[in-house]
């Protein structure tokens, strides 16, 4: 009985008007859109994302993308879904709100009509029909692929003559409730059904079950199948849309355009942190469900951009980078890979720490995009640890060239199995490594274990023998389709586990699984300054400018001046309040007319009290950026510092016009005006 009550409470709450939930911090226009216009069709995930947006600009882009996601014919002038939705809202208000204190869209009939549309047939039964309570029986064709039966009923009735039509539940209401007055109590269940059958066979059947032909039992309470159907109607809009687009929008709202949001592609991904003697390098594979290519110079091209956002354990931004990846193929190469997914490989050096990563892969031509997020631990030097277990579908021996390629380790090119799914009988291939191994680890034992959902499948062990990189293959012919866990641990001489790592994998019932075609972005050799530069940015983002200086100072050369190296070094000096060195590093940059370098130089000269030198630098900065509050304040106080009172005050007053909420500037103006 508890089960029946809990499910009915769920169904009942399901059809509580969503606008009763309210939406805080929204203007009337957006609150009406969310709670009155799209309340029944917005998915819970989309709703959460919309409520998290900070500006009306973001909400406007979200609204456009919301409708694009539902457009059955993108690229045409009209969005048929949107037109039909607003027609249903108008129809519901016009016909279902009569005699009600609610708008028609807020009633049960309005809700069902908005979600399902016009029924294929409607029967109305008024109170003059053998003492029936007013009722309406709607019939629909369902979509089995979305969890609905091929044909089903939705029945509405009035609990009393003065109330609104409400949804009928066979399990909670029963045939008697379709009669009014004394008739409701004069029948038992069977008698009420027979009386209804004399009026309408379909109404009688719907009183027991909303699913025709499901064989309802007259002798007991109706099954919960009808209540499950009503719940399924509520969740129907969510089944028709991939809500992940909204999550991707929230993560990348400052980058993604409206055109991109309509072209979200799910993607599989793999990451692995590889440690060399000198570097920690994160290898990444992102595998979109589709990759569109455009004609280009007799072949095809996919112009991709990979945006990487790295945040630290405290949530602060550590580093952000954009990378262009242009995949060019001849016509014959393109035909060779037709029908296969494409896996895009990349790499990124990392300093030690725990990081959250957000990846966004965009196609500039097709506006398709994919995203994924991951958390990694980049190991501190000197502290032993075991890597994650990387499930593979293949490895191939390769010669190490002058360039670095993702997932090339110890003379082997690794092909990550991003879904961690094996075909039936396919061997389980795994790569892992020991970070910072010491003597105890080097003399330890590796222990392998594969476990099913209920029992261990096999165990084995071997000596570490001082190795740090491991390629392992395990036979899986005896593994039935299902879920498994691979555990690898390292034990010391006493048998105590000192390091451990686990990974889940699946075995499919299929004998073959299509594997993607691979494209890797290539990088310069490990000795190239690129790797020190990226690590320098990361240290700066972590609030460790001294480590940035230690990396970048050896690269800085005034004779072969590099603005990127000079800027990074100057930013680190600035954070350390070493303004004299900032000036020394950036003075040559004035010839290059770089806005960031000019601003940083001007601020350092200001902090040094060299106002006469700072003023022309700050004026030059305004040529690039225009007048900003910060620049106006720096200019005003610098000019006051050289005794030009009225000119300095004019800059500060202009700053107050742009941002009145500056009490310290108001005080400076009062003090200077005395």
HELIX and SHEET records of a PDB file:
HELIX    1   1 UNK A    2  UNK A   14  1                                  13    
HELIX    2   2 UNK A   18  UNK A   21  5                                   4    
HELIX    3   3 UNK A   28  UNK A   32  1                                   5    
HELIX    4   4 UNK A   33  UNK A   37  3                                   5    
HELIX    5   5 UNK A   44  UNK A   52  1                                   9    
HELIX    6   6 UNK A   56  UNK A   70  1                                  15    
HELIX    7   7 UNK A   80  UNK A   95  1                                  16    
HELIX    8   8 UNK A  104  UNK A  106  5                                   3    
HELIX    9   9 UNK A  108  UNK A  116  1                                   9    
HELIX   10  10 UNK A  144  UNK A  146  5                                   3    
HELIX   11  11 UNK A  175  UNK A  178  5                                   4    
HELIX   12  12 UNK A  183  UNK A  186  1                                   4    
HELIX   13  13 UNK A  189  UNK A  199  1                                  11    
HELIX   14  14 UNK A  201  UNK A  208  1                                   8    
HELIX   15  15 UNK A  225  UNK A  239  1                                  15    
HELIX   16  16 UNK A  244  UNK A  251  1                                   8    
HELIX   17  17 UNK A  258  UNK A  261  1                                   4    
HELIX   18  18 UNK A  331  UNK A  336  1                                   6    
HELIX   19  19 UNK A  439  UNK A  442  1                                   4    
HELIX   20  20 UNK A  529  UNK A  541  1                                  13    
HELIX   21  21 UNK A  545  UNK A  552  1                                   8    
HELIX   22  22 UNK A  563  UNK A  575  1                                  13    
HELIX   23  23 UNK A  579  UNK A  586  1                                   8    
HELIX   24  24 UNK A  587  UNK A  592  5                                   6    
HELIX   25  25 UNK A  595  UNK A  607  1                                  13    
HELIX   26  26 UNK A  611  UNK A  625  1                                  15    
HELIX   27  27 UNK A  629  UNK A  641  1                                  13    
HELIX   28  28 UNK A  645  UNK A  658  1                                  14    
HELIX   29  29 UNK A  663  UNK A  673  1                                  11    
SHEET    1   A 4 UNK A 121  UNK A 125  0                                        
SHEET    2   A 4 UNK A 135  UNK A 141 -1                                        
SHEET    3   A 4 UNK A 151  UNK A 158 -1                                        
SHEET    4   A 4 UNK A 165  UNK A 167 -1                                        
SHEET    1   B 4 UNK A 267  UNK A 275  0                                        
SHEET    2   B 4 UNK A 280  UNK A 288 -1                                        
SHEET    3   B 4 UNK A 342  UNK A 350 -1                                        
SHEET    4   B 4 UNK A 517  UNK A 520  1                                        
SHEET    1   C 3 UNK A 294  UNK A 296  0                                        
SHEET    2   C 3 UNK A 299  UNK A 311 -1                                        
SHEET    3   C 3 UNK A 317  UNK A 329 -1                                        
SHEET    1   D 4 UNK A 294  UNK A 296  0                                        
SHEET    2   D 4 UNK A 299  UNK A 311 -1                                        
SHEET    3   D 4 UNK A 353  UNK A 363 -1                                        
SHEET    4   D 4 UNK A 369  UNK A 378 -1                                        
SHEET    1   E 5 UNK A 385  UNK A 386  0                                        
SHEET    2   E 5 UNK A 428  UNK A 435 -1                                        
SHEET    3   E 5 UNK A 390  UNK A 397 -1                                        
SHEET    4   E 5 UNK A 412  UNK A 416 -1                                        
SHEET    5   E 5 UNK A 408  UNK A 409 -1                                        
SHEET    1   F 3 UNK A 385  UNK A 386  0                                        
SHEET    2   F 3 UNK A 428  UNK A 435 -1                                        
SHEET    3   F 3 UNK A 469  UNK A 474 -1                                        
SHEET    1   G 2 UNK A 404  UNK A 405  0                                        
SHEET    2   G 2 UNK A 522  UNK A 523 -1                                        
SHEET    1   H 5 UNK A 421  UNK A 422  0                                        
SHEET    2   H 5 UNK A 497  UNK A 507  1                                        
SHEET    3   H 5 UNK A 482  UNK A 491 -1                                        
SHEET    4   H 5 UNK A 445  UNK A 451 -1                                        
SHEET    5   H 5 UNK A 456  UNK A 463 -1                                        
END                                                                             
